[in-house]
Amino acid sequence: MLDHIIDFTAWPILTGIFIGYIANRIMSGEGKGCCMNLFVGIIGSYAGTFISHLLNIDLFGKGYFTNFVFCVVGAVAVLWIWKKLFD
């Protein structure tokens, strides 16, 4: 039971922080902190999935690396939009 809970809470948080960190480094050259990286990583994951659907690319069964790349692309897109709206 506990392993099942850890799989659905720990990995998305850790990968979200990592995805947000990479996207922040690509866009601004510096990290923004764990909470901002987590926020950007989670929203970017949804945006990356949306982008893959727009391009008619099915991510299911493609492997972790392909999903990771689309999540980073989505996070960079979210940061780009954020920068255009609020800077």
C-alpha positions as CSV (number, residue, x, y, z in Angstrom):
1,M,0.0,0.0,0.0
2,L,2.7,2.5,1.0
3,D,4.7,1.7,-2.2
4,H,1.7,2.5,-4.3
5,I,1.3,5.9,-2.6
6,I,5.0,6.7,-3.0
7,D,4.9,5.9,-6.7
8,F,2.1,8.4,-7.3
9,T,3.5,11.2,-5.1
10,A,7.3,11.0,-4.9
11,W,8.1,10.5,-8.6
12,P,5.9,13.3,-10.0
13,I,7.2,15.7,-7.5
14,L,10.9,14.8,-8.1
15,T,10.5,14.8,-11.9
16,G,8.5,18.1,-11.7
17,I,11.3,19.8,-9.8
18,F,13.9,18.5,-12.2
19,I,11.9,19.5,-15.3
20,G,11.2,22.9,-13.9
21,Y,14.9,23.4,-13.0
22,I,16.0,22.4,-16.6
23,A,13.4,24.7,-18.1
24,N,14.5,27.6,-15.9
25,R,18.1,27.0,-16.8
26,I,17.2,27.1,-20.5
27,M,15.2,30.2,-20.3
28,S,17.0,32.4,-17.8
29,G,20.2,30.6,-16.9
30,E,19.4,30.2,-13.3
31,G,17.1,28.2,-11.0
32,K,14.1,29.8,-9.3
33,G,13.8,27.6,-6.2
34,C,12.2,24.3,-5.6
35,C,8.6,25.5,-5.3
36,M,8.8,27.5,-8.6
37,N,10.5,24.6,-10.3
38,L,7.8,22.2,-9.1
39,F,5.1,24.5,-10.3
40,V,6.7,25.0,-13.7
41,G,7.5,21.3,-14.0
42,I,3.9,20.2,-13.3
43,I,2.3,22.8,-15.6
44,G,4.9,22.2,-18.2
45,S,4.2,18.5,-18.2
46,Y,0.6,19.1,-19.0
47,A,1.6,21.7,-21.6
48,G,4.0,19.2,-23.2
49,T,1.3,16.5,-23.3
50,F,-1.0,19.1,-25.0
51,I,1.8,20.0,-27.5
52,S,2.3,16.3,-28.3
53,H,-1.5,15.9,-29.0
54,L,-1.4,18.9,-31.3
55,L,1.4,17.3,-33.2
56,N,-0.4,14.0,-33.3
57,I,2.4,12.2,-31.4
58,D,1.2,9.5,-29.1
59,L,3.4,9.5,-26.0
60,F,1.9,6.3,-24.5
61,G,4.5,3.6,-24.6
62,K,7.2,5.8,-26.2
63,G,9.5,5.6,-23.2
64,Y,10.6,7.8,-20.4
65,F,13.0,9.9,-22.4
66,T,10.5,11.0,-25.0
67,N,8.0,11.9,-22.3
68,F,10.7,13.8,-20.5
69,V,11.7,15.8,-23.6
70,F,8.0,16.8,-24.2
71,C,7.6,17.8,-20.6
72,V,10.7,20.0,-20.8
73,V,9.5,21.6,-24.1
74,G,6.1,22.3,-22.4
75,A,7.8,23.8,-19.4
76,V,9.9,26.1,-21.6
77,A,6.8,27.1,-23.5
78,V,5.1,27.9,-20.1
79,L,8.0,30.0,-19.0
80,W,8.2,31.8,-22.4
81,I,4.5,32.7,-22.2
82,W,4.9,33.8,-18.5
83,K,7.8,36.0,-19.5
84,K,5.8,37.6,-22.4
85,L,2.8,38.3,-20.2
86,F,4.4,39.5,-17.0
87,D,7.8,41.0,-17.9
